[in-house]
Amino acid sequence: MLPSFQTDSIDYYQKKAYLTLLQLKRAFTRLPEGKRLLFFLIILTLFLYPGQNYWQTLSLNPTQPKVKAANITLNQPLPPQPDQTPPPRLTAQAVFVFEPDSGTILHQINPDTRLHPASTTKIMTALTALDVYSPNDILTVKTGDQAIGQSVHLETGQQFTAKDLLYAILVASGNDAALTLAENYPDGGYSRFVELMNQKAKDLHLKNTSFTNVSGIEGGNHKTTVHDLAILTKEAINNPLFMEIVNTPQITITDTANQTQYKLETTNQLLGKIEGLKGIKTGWTENAGECLITYVERNNKKIITVVLNSSDRFGETKQLIDWVYSHHTWPKQ
């Protein structure tokens, strides 16, 4: 039984094949019974033998579809272009300045030298806390009143929201608040929280970074590089709550019992004094020296600056910012 075709929905080649089959069918029916088998075998051989029959033409030479070309624009940010003015001479042991959208390094000194980060550590502490807590989670001060170094003077037994503790570590750099965030982690407490900080460093490919505590006090292998801190800061600026907090010059927080108020003032002396500067984090210990990380944005022109072990972190960071915006041109996107 030969197949039937709907001739109003097939192309030129299919129509010719259909007519050929129709003619073969008629010839087949007119043959005597004894010759029909021989006729069928001859026709089958012709169809299967390599050549330019209609069916092979249809399968081997399909009609190419007409495709309209599409215009595709890749919005890859163009890097800022420097003039010939050299960067300022600084006392900082390590420096890193880069444009975060294009990833362009504008200036670097000892980018991969491992140094003490001091309280710039709290950037990672905050990002880890933002991963594991909701802003309104209630946390209890456990041993925070025993914290070493900078403190906002929290008292054992007090309770605060996670968000207020984040203000305490990022605005006032309170080590007691950092300790409270870590100690309240429900799946392993302080030690597990530090492990999460190191895991996040690994996830962000911070190859020369290791943390042993949440506040930045010196000890053991608690070190990083300006390059790694710049990458960490690039991650941080994508978090709206983090950016809201680090851009806050002062704020008052209260324990959940509304018994004690804490007025917090930023440790970042450049906040509110330099155009487009949106804060980030300060740090200092005797061995780490003066440390400062900033994020600046002017008319969508963005830079991240990192200085470690400086004798004048605020003055030298200001020099770097002035140099970048005075001696670099951002191409029109």
C-alpha positions, -999 to 999 in steps of 0.1 A, spaced: 0 0 0 16 33 -11 14 63 12 -10 91 5 1 128 5 -16 161 12 -3 179 -19 -14 214 -7 12 215 21 44 201 5 72 218 -15 83 214 -51 105 183 -45 79 165 -25 53 172 -52 75 157 -79 81 127 -57 44 123 -51 37 124 -89 64 99 -95 50 75 -70 15 80 -84 28 70 -119 46 40 -104 14 29 -86 -6 30 -119 21 10 -137 22 -15 -109 -15 -22 -110 -14 -27 -147 12 -55 -146 3 -92 -146 4 -108 -112 35 -127 -120 56 -97 -129 46 -74 -100 72 -88 -75 101 -83 -101 89 -47 -107 88 -39 -70 123 -52 -64 136 -31 -94 120 1 -80 132 -6 -45 168 -10 -57 166 24 -76 154 41 -44 181 27 -22 210 29 -47 232 60 -41 223 88 -65 203 119 -70 168 105 -65 142 129 -51 142 114 -16 180 116 -12 178 152 -25 153 160 2 173 145 30 208 155 20 201 190 6 176 205 29 164 241 21 184 265 43 161 287 64 163 325 60 177 340 92 177 377 99 210 389 113 207 402 149 226 432 162 242 422 195 259 448 218 282 436 246 281 461 274 316 455 287 327 485 307 356 504 292 385 510 316 395 546 326 426 559 308 454 576 327 474 606 316 512 608 323 509 620 359 525 595 383 507 584 414 515 602 447 544 589 469 530 572 500 542 557 532 518 528 530 535 494 528 508 481 504 483 499 481 456 488 457 434 510 436 410 497 410 378 503 390 354 476 401 332 475 369 359 468 344 384 453 370 411 478 359 440 482 383 449 519 385 477 516 410 493 489 432 521 485 456 529 451 470 495 437 460 502 402 472 522 408 503 504 392 533 499 417 561 478 422 592 444 436 582 434 449 616 397 459 617 392 458 580 386 421 589 351 432 599 341 435 563 342 397 561 327 395 596 297 416 584 293 397 551 293 364 569 268 377 594 246 389 566 247 353 552 236 336 584 213 361 601 182 381 591 185 418 601 158 415 628 172 384 644 177 389 682 212 381 695 224 379 731 257 394 744 276 365 759 313 373 765 314 405 744 322 426 775 355 407 776 365 416 740 400 429 735 405 463 718 379 487 704 346 484 721 311 500 722 307 487 758 280 461 754 270 442 786 266 405 791 229 395 788 219 424 767 201 416 734 203 434 701 191 429 666 217 416 642 213 448 622 222 470 652 253 448 659 263 453 623 261 491 628 283 486 659 310 468 640 310 488 608 304 523 621 321 522 655 343 492 649 332 475 681 350 442 688 324 433 714 297 435 687 318 413 663 322 387 691 285 387 698 277 381 661 300 351 660 291 336 694 254 335 686 259 314 654 235 285 661 254 258 642 288 258 660 292 292 677 324 313 674 348 287 659 323 277 632 316 313 623 353 319 617 353 288 595 325 303 575 346 335 571 375 314 556 351 294 534 337 327 520 373 338 514 378 306 494 346 311 475 357 346 465 391 333 454 410 353 481 441 331 477 463 349 502 438 354 530 432 335 563 412 346 593 416 334 629 392 358 646 363 381 638 376 415 649 411 418 635 433 414 666 467 402 658 476 366 661 486 335 643 479 334 606 454 362 605 466 379 574 455 391 539 466 413 510 455 446 496 445 427 464 423 403 483 407 431 504 398 449 472 381 419 458 363 414 491 352 451 490 339 446 455 317 418 468 305 440 497 294 470 476 268 448 460 250 444 494 225 473 499 224 469 537 261 468 541 265 499 520 237 517 540 256 510 572 291 519 561 278 552 547 264 562 581 284 589 599 265 584 632 236 565 646 221 556 680 212 519 687 193 505 716 191 471 732 158 453 727 147 460 762 150 498 755 171 503 786 205 514 771 213 536 742 246 536 723 256 566 702 279 553 675 301 576 654 321 565 624 358 559 626 362 570 590 372 606 590 368 610 553 331 602 553 311 633 544 343 652 535 352 638 501 328 639 471 312 606 464 329 587 492 305 561 506 326 548 535 338 512 540 362 504 568 391 516 589 416 495 609 446 499 632 468 478 654 504 484 665 518 460 639 492 465 612 496 502 612 469 525 598 446 508 574 417 521 553 395 508 526 371 532 507 346 531 479 340 563 459 315 569 431 312 601 411 288 603 382 290 565 379 328 566 379 338 541 407 369 533 425 380 511 455 411 521 474 430 500 499 460 511 520 476 489 547 503 499 572 503 536 564 514 564 587 486 586 574 457 565 561 433 594 556 457 618 540 472 592 517 438 578 507 427 614 498 458 618 477 450 586 458 414 596 452 424 630 440 450 615 417 426 591 401 398 616 394 422 643 383 444 622 360 421 595 345 394 598 319 365 574 318 354 566 282 318 572 272 300 539 275 
